[in-house]
Amino acid sequence: MSVINKGRDMLSFLKPNPVKKLKKQYEAKQQQAFQAQRNGDIRGYSLLTEEAEKIDKQIKELENNA
């Protein structure tokens, strides 16, 4: 491994991680869906769950491509 590549690896923590960001969004949508369900808003629960599933699909695609 060259010195240049080592430098890139050392600084990789500074790059934004799209998977980490999507996981936070997924967790937030799941929490919102849970609250909607508790409040009796079944339509809102369904919409939020669908959005969470789309985010989960994006996460899996990114993890498979990495």
Buried (B, 14 or more C-beta within 10 A) or exposed (E): EEEEEEEEEEEEEEEEEEBEEBBEBBEEBBEBBEEBBEEEBEEBBEBBBEBBEEBBEBBEEEEEEE
